[in-house]
Structure formats: C-alpha cells, structure tokens
C-alpha cells in the first residue's frame, strides 16, 4: 500500500505540473541564468516547502491566509520578474543567480506561484485520504524533481540555440502574461 501511495503521488504531480507555469518558469529561469543546478535547487526548495505545507499544515494555512491573497502575491511576483527581465534584456552576459537576492527571488517566485495551485491542492487531498502522508510527501517531491530536471535542462538547451536577448524578451513576456493571468484568476 505505501508503494502505491508513493507512485500515485509521483504520477499525480508529474501529470498536473507537465506544461504548467512552474515547469515553464523553471525552463525560463534556466535559460536566462544558464545555471541549471542552482535553478533546480531554488525550484526544489520552493516546491518541497509547498509540498510540506500541503501535506502537514495545508488545512491550517488555507484557514489562516486567504488563498486569493496568496494568488494575488504570486501574480505580482510574476509581473515584477517580467518587468525586471525586460528591463535587463539588452545585457548579453548571463545574470548571476548564485547571489542570495536572486536565489531567494527564484525560491519565492516558485513558492508563491505554487501555493494554492492545482498540484498543491491535489497533494493536500491525497494526504487527507492517505494513511501514509510521508509517502505522499516523498512521491510529490520525486515527481517535482523529475519534472524540473527536464525543465532546467530544456532551458539550457534552448539557451544554446537562442540569443540571451531573445530569451530575456520571451521570458519577460511569459512572466508578465502569467502575472496577468494569475491576478485575473485565469490560471
């Protein structure tokens, strides 16, 4: 039974996040910063935190902080990152993402975009139904890890073929689009 819960969690996360804004964001960050391992680390810290919240205190969090506020903050973070990315698009050298400020901004962007997301809600629902919440947590983290390894290395492949100016232009508009869509409740 625990193995079934683990595999269900892996599959659930992988399928709900495939093509989702988190996957595309990791790909864009990797292409922009050209440091896939640091982007993967930042992404996994955020997603592990989000998963922990969903499994252990998701119910308390949803009662204490309105989901609408979390969603709005996520949208504003996407807009801010998009504007920042567009403002820096003329710089041909890759940004340094191993500085604490940039690293923390990546973590917070992913974390706030994931809070209240469909995968977090699905993880919460699975944890409520399961007698093996640690397997739900472990499976979800493995699912996120598998998907984000694909994302960050796809971002690097893209950055090898497309100029950094173009990547920043596209990434900036993608982040702004996500921000607007999140704020208006479309995604």
C-alpha positions in Angstrom: 0.0 0.0 0.0 2.7 2.6 0.8 4.3 1.9 -2.6 1.0 2.6 -4.3 0.7 5.9 -2.5 4.2 6.8 -3.5 3.7 6.0 -7.1 0.3 7.8 -7.1 1.9 10.9 -5.7 4.7 10.8 -8.3 2.3 10.4 -11.2 -0.2 13.0 -9.8 2.5 15.7 -9.5 4.1 14.8 -12.8 0.9 15.0 -14.7 -0.5 18.1 -13.0 2.7 20.0 -13.5 3.5 18.9 -17.0 3.3 22.1 -19.1 2.3 24.1 -16.0 3.5 27.6 -15.2 6.0 26.1 -12.7 7.6 23.9 -15.4 7.8 26.8 -17.9 9.1 29.2 -15.2 11.9 26.8 -14.3 12.8 26.4 -18.0 12.8 30.2 -18.5 14.9 30.8 -15.4 17.4 28.1 -16.5 17.7 29.6 -20.0 18.1 33.1 -18.6 20.6 32.4 -15.8 22.4 29.4 -17.5 22.9 27.8 -14.2 20.6 24.7 -14.2 21.7 23.2 -10.9 21.2 26.5 -9.0 17.8 27.0 -10.7 16.9 23.3 -9.9 18.0 23.8 -6.2 15.9 27.0 -5.9 12.9 25.4 -7.5 13.1 22.2 -5.4 13.4 24.2 -2.2 10.3 26.1 -3.1 8.4 23.0 -4.2 9.5 21.0 -1.2 8.3 23.8 1.1 5.0 24.0 -0.8 4.5 20.2 -0.6 5.3 20.2 3.1 2.7 22.9 3.6 0.2 20.9 1.6 0.8 17.7 3.5 1.2 18.9 7.0 -0.4 22.3 7.5 -2.3 23.0 4.3 -5.6 23.0 6.0 -4.4 25.4 8.7 -2.8 27.7 6.1 -5.9 27.8 4.0 -8.0 28.8 7.1 -5.4 31.5 8.2 -4.4 33.1 4.9 -7.0 33.6 2.2 -6.0 31.7 -1.0 -6.9 34.8 -3.0 -4.2 36.8 -1.3 -1.6 34.1 -2.0 -2.7 34.0 -5.6 -2.5 37.8 -5.9 1.0 37.9 -4.4 2.1 35.2 -6.9 0.7 37.3 -9.8 2.5 40.4 -8.6 5.8 38.5 -8.3 5.4 37.2 -11.9 4.7 40.8 -13.1 7.7 42.1 -11.2 10.0 39.5 -12.6 8.7 40.0 -16.1 9.3 43.8 -16.0 12.8 43.2 -14.4 13.7 40.7 -17.1 12.6 43.0 -19.9 14.5 45.9 -18.4 17.7 43.8 -18.4 17.2 42.2 -21.8 19.9 44.2 -23.5 22.6 42.9 -21.3 24.3 40.0 -23.2 26.0 38.5 -20.2 24.1 35.9 -18.1 22.9 37.1 -14.8 24.5 35.7 -11.7 21.8 33.6 -10.0 24.1 32.4 -7.2 23.8 35.7 -5.3 21.5 35.5 -2.3 19.0 38.1 -3.6 18.5 36.4 -6.9 18.4 32.9 -5.4 15.8 34.0 -2.9 13.7 35.7 -5.5 13.6 32.5 -7.6 12.6 30.5 -4.5 9.9 33.0 -3.5 8.6 33.2 -7.1 8.1 29.5 -7.4 6.8 29.1 -3.8 4.1 31.8 -4.1 3.1 30.6 -7.5 2.7 27.1 -6.2 0.7 27.9 -3.0 -2.9 27.2 -3.8 -2.0 25.7 -7.2 -3.8 22.7 -8.5 -0.9 20.4 -7.7 -0.8 21.6 -4.1 -4.5 21.1 -3.7 -4.2 17.6 -5.2 -1.4 16.8 -2.8 -3.4 18.0 0.1 -6.4 15.9 -1.0 -4.2 12.9 -1.4 -2.6 13.4 2.0 -6.0 13.7 3.7 -7.2 10.4 2.1 -4.0 8.5 2.8 -2.7 6.8 5.9 0.8 7.3 4.6 1.4 11.1 4.4 5.1 10.7 4.3 4.7 8.6 1.1 2.5 11.4 -0.3 5.2 13.9 0.5 8.1 11.8 -0.8 6.2 10.9 -4.0 5.3 14.5 -4.7 8.9 15.7 -4.2 10.2 13.0 -6.5 7.6 14.0 -9.1 8.6 17.6 -8.9 12.3 16.7 -9.1 11.8 14.6 -12.2 9.8 17.3 -14.0 12.1 20.1 -13.0 15.2 18.2 -14.1 13.6 18.0 -17.5 12.7 21.7 -17.3 16.0 23.2 -16.3 18.0 21.2 -18.8 15.5 22.0 -21.6 16.1 25.7 -20.7 19.8 25.2 -21.1 19.3 23.5 -24.5 17.2 26.5 -25.6 19.8 28.9 -24.4 22.5 27.2 -26.5 20.4 27.9 -29.7 18.8 31.3 -29.0 20.5 34.6 -28.0 20.2 35.7 -24.4 18.5 38.9 -25.6 15.7 36.9 -27.2 15.4 34.5 -24.2 15.0 37.5 -21.9 12.5 39.1 -24.2 10.4 35.9 -24.4 10.9 35.1 -20.6 9.9 38.7 -19.7 6.7 38.5 -21.7 5.9 35.0 -20.4 6.3 36.1 -16.8 4.1 39.2 -17.4 1.5 37.0 -19.1 1.5 34.6 -16.2 1.2 37.5 -13.7 -1.8 39.0 -15.5 -3.5 35.5 -15.9 -2.9 34.7 -12.3 -4.1 38.1 -11.0 -7.3 37.8 -13.1 -7.8 34.1 -11.9 -7.5 32.6 -15.4 -4.7 30.2 -14.2 
